[in-house]
Amino acid sequence: MDSDKDKVGGQPQSSADARFGGVARAVPFDLVQLRYAVAAAEYGSFRRAAEALNLKQSTLSRRILLMEQRLGAALFERTRSGVRPTLAGAEFLRSARHLIQQAESMAEMVKAAGRGEAGRLTIGCYTSLSAGNLRATLIDHRLRFPAVNIRIVQDSRDRLLTGIANGTIDAAIITGERYIQDGTAMGLWSERILVALPETHLLASRDVVFWSDLKDETFLIARHDPGPDFHDVLVAKLGAPGDRPEVAEHDVSIEAIKSLVGAGFGVSLLCDACTGANYAGVVYREACDGNGPSRIGYTAHWSKDNANPALQSFLKLLRERYPPLRTGERGPDPAA
């Protein structure tokens, strides 16, 4: 026979109740009982509600009666023709419907998070989001996974890769082909390298500019990423033994660099993604050599130990949008 200390509201206390220190005493019903009560109110009959739920009428009636006993109030008036809520029952049922909806929403949210369709995703970058493939990818992701909360972090390459290593950043989209230790990377797209010129510059009248036309120019380059990548491009394109391009490094953003170009302090290099915002006095021209327009590649980096389902969905989207290129192929044109 059950002792009094093992009972809750006249019912045996389960082992789960005991493990949680009797917390269940404060909750005299469960979601199943709430569903039974709501169904009884909607059908106006225990019998019809039980049939709709594929239950025995005695089971539904007994569970509702037990809930009433634990609540200390009648939820239904029983008549020969069926049941109808009491005043207390009507108030209880309004809250019950709300709780059921919340529980269903929570369950769906958990399922969606497990599928990578909900949750949080932190993406790092250091290029502009005003145009280009990264912006298009983020828009596509938002349309496909509207329940995923995306956080964007703009920082240097080193800090982004450190964020991946310590788990504060899920994925970083950076220029170049560099890989991180104990991580994974995926080649994505490439974008044209453009020359930013003052609109009064002699080369501004041309549709394209060849590297050989730029050998006497002063290049304004930001110390921040992706400035170092463009510095490497300049050395590769214009450097020669004993002769290096004239570069003026500035500890400012790419937006500030473009403002300096418009003011006539020199020319600069940037990629398609940085041309979305217009700056007074600045024009953009393709930088070409004998093989055509010069390009710069983008790579996604993440940690192989990151189990965030939202990250896996993001990587799947990247693979769909940017499948591996065959030799000689170009990445998607962000202007398309």
C-alpha positions in Angstrom: 0.0 0.0 0.0 1.3 3.4 -0.9 2.4 5.6 2.0 1.2 9.2 2.2 4.7 10.6 1.4 4.7 8.7 -1.9 1.4 10.3 -3.0 0.7 13.6 -4.8 -3.0 14.7 -4.6 -4.0 11.2 -3.6 -2.1 9.6 -6.4 1.2 7.6 -6.2 4.3 9.8 -6.8 6.3 8.6 -9.7 10.0 7.9 -9.6 10.5 10.9 -11.9 8.6 13.1 -9.5 10.8 11.9 -6.7 14.0 12.5 -8.7 13.0 16.1 -9.2 12.2 16.7 -5.6 8.4 16.6 -6.0 8.3 19.5 -8.5 5.4 17.8 -10.3 3.2 18.6 -7.3 2.7 22.1 -8.6 1.4 20.8 -12.0 -1.8 18.8 -11.5 -2.2 18.0 -15.2 -0.2 17.3 -18.4 -0.5 18.2 -22.0 -2.4 15.0 -22.8 -5.1 15.9 -20.2 -5.2 19.4 -21.7 -5.9 18.0 -25.1 -8.6 15.7 -23.7 -10.3 18.6 -22.0 -10.1 20.9 -25.1 -11.5 18.0 -27.3 -14.4 17.5 -24.9 -15.3 21.2 -25.0 -15.1 21.3 -28.8 -17.2 18.2 -29.3 -19.6 18.8 -26.3 -19.4 15.2 -25.5 -16.9 12.8 -23.8 -18.0 10.1 -26.2 -17.6 12.0 -29.4 -14.2 13.5 -28.2 -13.0 10.0 -27.3 -14.0 8.7 -30.8 -12.1 11.6 -32.4 -9.0 10.9 -30.4 -9.3 7.1 -30.9 -9.7 6.4 -27.2 -12.1 4.6 -24.9 -14.6 7.0 -23.5 -13.8 5.7 -20.0 -10.1 6.6 -20.4 -10.9 10.2 -21.5 -13.5 10.6 -18.8 -11.2 9.2 -16.1 -8.3 11.5 -17.0 -10.5 14.6 -17.0 -12.0 13.7 -13.7 -8.5 13.1 -12.2 -7.5 16.6 -13.4 -10.6 18.1 -11.9 -9.9 16.4 -8.6 -6.3 17.7 -8.6 -7.4 21.2 -9.5 -10.2 21.2 -6.9 -12.8 22.5 -9.4 -15.2 21.1 -11.9 -14.3 21.9 -15.5 -17.5 20.5 -17.1 -21.1 20.2 -16.3 -22.3 16.6 -17.2 -25.8 16.3 -18.6 -27.7 13.6 -20.5 -27.0 15.3 -23.8 -23.2 15.8 -23.2 -20.9 18.2 -21.4 -20.4 22.0 -21.4 -17.6 24.0 -19.6 -18.3 25.6 -16.3 -17.3 29.2 -15.7 -14.1 28.0 -14.2 -13.7 25.5 -17.0 -14.1 28.1 -19.7 -11.3 30.2 -18.2 -9.1 27.1 -17.8 -9.7 26.0 -21.4 -8.7 29.4 -22.8 -5.3 29.0 -21.1 -5.1 25.3 -22.1 -5.5 26.1 -25.8 -2.7 28.7 -25.4 -0.4 26.2 -23.7 -1.0 23.5 -26.3 -0.1 26.0 -29.1 3.0 27.0 -27.3 4.0 23.4 -26.7 3.5 22.6 -30.4 5.5 25.6 -31.5 8.3 24.6 -29.1 8.3 21.1 -30.5 8.4 22.3 -34.1 11.2 24.8 -33.3 13.3 22.0 -31.8 12.7 19.8 -34.8 13.5 22.6 -37.2 16.7 23.4 -35.2 17.8 19.8 -35.5 17.3 20.0 -39.2 19.3 23.2 -39.4 16.2 25.2 -40.3 16.1 27.2 -37.1 18.6 28.4 -34.5 21.6 30.8 -34.7 24.4 31.1 -37.3 27.3 33.5 -37.0 29.1 34.3 -40.3 32.3 36.3 -40.5 33.6 38.4 -43.4 35.7 41.4 -44.1 34.4 42.5 -47.5 31.4 44.7 -48.2 27.9 43.4 -48.2 26.6 46.1 -50.6 26.8 43.8 -53.6 28.3 40.5 -54.8 27.9 36.8 -54.2 28.1 37.0 -50.4 25.1 39.4 -50.3 23.2 37.2 -52.7 24.0 34.1 -50.7 22.8 35.7 -47.5 19.5 36.7 -49.2 19.0 33.2 -50.5 19.7 31.7 -47.1 17.2 34.1 -45.4 14.5 33.0 -48.0 15.2 29.3 -47.5 15.7 29.4 -43.7 13.7 32.4 -42.3 13.8 30.9 -38.8 17.6 31.0 -38.6 18.9 34.1 -36.8 22.1 35.2 -38.7 24.7 37.3 -37.0 27.4 39.0 -39.2 30.8 39.7 -37.8 33.2 41.9 -39.8 36.8 41.6 -38.7 40.3 40.8 -39.9 41.2 37.5 -41.4 43.2 36.4 -38.3 40.4 37.3 -35.9 37.8 35.5 -38.0 39.9 32.4 -38.1 40.5 32.7 -34.3 36.7 33.0 -33.9 36.2 29.7 -35.8 38.8 28.0 -33.6 37.2 29.1 -30.4 33.6 28.5 -31.5 32.3 32.1 -31.6 32.1 32.1 -35.4 30.4 29.3 -37.4 31.8 30.1 -40.8 34.0 32.8 -42.4 34.0 33.9 -46.0 37.4 35.3 -46.8 39.5 36.0 -49.9 42.4 33.8 -51.0 43.1 30.1 -50.8 44.5 29.9 -47.3 43.4 27.1 -45.0 43.3 26.9 -41.2 44.7 24.2 -39.0 42.2 21.5 -37.8 39.5 23.1 -39.9 37.8 22.7 -43.2 37.5 25.0 -46.2 35.5 25.2 -49.5 36.4 27.2 -52.6 33.5 29.4 -53.6 33.3 32.1 -56.2 35.7 34.5 -57.8 35.2 38.2 -58.5 36.8 40.7 -60.8 39.5 42.9 -59.6 38.6 46.5 -60.4 40.6 49.7 -60.4 39.0 52.6 -58.6 40.0 55.8 -60.4 39.2 59.5 -59.9 36.6 60.4 -62.5 39.0 63.0 -63.9 41.8 60.4 -64.5 42.9 59.9 -68.1 42.2 56.2 -67.8 38.6 56.8 -66.7 37.5 57.2 -70.3 38.4 53.5 -71.0 36.2 50.5 -70.5 39.1 48.4 -69.2 42.5 49.2 -67.8 45.6 47.1 -68.4 48.1 46.6 -65.6 50.8 48.0 -67.8 48.9 51.3 -67.8 49.1 51.5 -64.0 52.8 51.2 -63.4 53.3 54.9 -62.5 50.3 55.2 -60.3 50.1 55.6 -56.5 47.9 52.9 -55.1 45.9 53.6 -51.9 45.6 50.3 -50.0 43.9 49.7 -46.6 46.0 47.8 -44.0 42.8 46.0 -43.1 41.7 42.9 -45.0 41.4 42.4 -47.9 44.0 45.2 -48.4 46.9 42.8 -48.0 45.5 40.5 -50.7 45.4 43.5 -53.1 48.9 44.4 -52.1 50.0 40.9 -53.1 48.2 41.3 -56.5 50.0 44.6 -57.1 53.4 43.0 -56.4 52.6 40.1 -58.7 51.3 42.2 -61.6 53.6 45.3 -61.4 56.6 44.2 -59.4 60.0 43.7 -61.0 63.5 43.2 -59.8 64.5 46.5 -58.2 61.1 48.0 -59.0 58.0 47.8 -56.9 54.7 49.6 -57.3 54.2 52.7 -55.2 51.8 51.8 -52.4 50.4 54.1 -49.7 48.9 52.1 -46.9 46.2 53.7 -44.7 44.7 52.4 -41.5 41.2 53.0 -42.7 38.2 51.2 -44.2 37.7 50.5 -47.9 35.0 53.2 -47.8 37.5 55.8 -46.6 40.0 54.6 -49.4 37.3 55.2 -52.0 36.7 58.7 -50.6 40.5 59.4 -50.9 40.4 58.2 -54.5 37.5 60.5 -55.3 39.6 63.3 -53.7 42.4 62.6 -56.2 45.0 61.2 -53.7 45.6 58.1 -56.0 44.0 55.0 -57.3 43.0 51.7 -55.6 42.0 48.1 -56.2 38.8 46.4 -55.0 36.5 43.6 -56.0 32.9 43.5 -57.3 31.4 43.2 -53.9 32.8 46.6 -52.9 31.1 48.6 -55.7 27.5 48.5 -54.5 27.8 52.0 -52.9 28.5 55.0 -55.1 31.2 57.5 -54.1 31.4 61.0 -55.5 34.2 61.3 -58.1 35.0 57.6 -58.3 34.7 55.3 -61.3 35.5 51.6 -61.6 37.2 49.8 -64.4 38.2 46.2 -65.0 41.9 45.4 -64.4 43.1 43.2 -67.3 46.2 41.5 -68.7 46.8 39.4 -71.8 44.5 36.7 -70.4 41.5 38.9 -69.7 40.1 40.4 -66.4 42.0 39.6 -63.2 40.0 37.9 -60.5 40.3 37.1 -56.8 38.8 34.0 -55.2 36.7 33.5 -52.1 36.8 30.6 -49.6 34.5 29.5 -46.8 36.2 28.3 -43.6 34.7 26.4 -40.7 35.7 24.0 -37.9 35.1 20.3 -38.5 34.2 20.1 -34.8 31.3 22.5 -35.1 28.1 20.5 -34.8 25.6 23.4 -35.3 22.9 22.1 -37.6 22.3 25.6 -39.0 26.0 25.6 -40.1 25.5 22.3 -42.0 22.4 23.8 -43.8 24.5 26.9 -44.7 27.3 24.7 -46.1 24.8 22.7 -48.1 23.5 25.9 -49.6 27.0 27.0 -50.5 27.7 23.6 -52.2 24.5 24.0 -54.2 25.2 27.6 -55.3 28.9 27.2 -55.9 29.8 23.6 -57.0 33.5 22.9 -57.6 34.8 24.4 -60.8 36.6 22.5 -63.5 39.9 23.8 -64.7 39.5 26.9 -66.7 36.0 27.7 -65.5 35.1 31.0 -63.9 33.0 31.5 -60.8 29.5 33.0 -61.0 29.4 36.6 -62.0 27.9 38.7 -59.1 26.6 41.2 -61.7 24.4 38.4 -63.3 
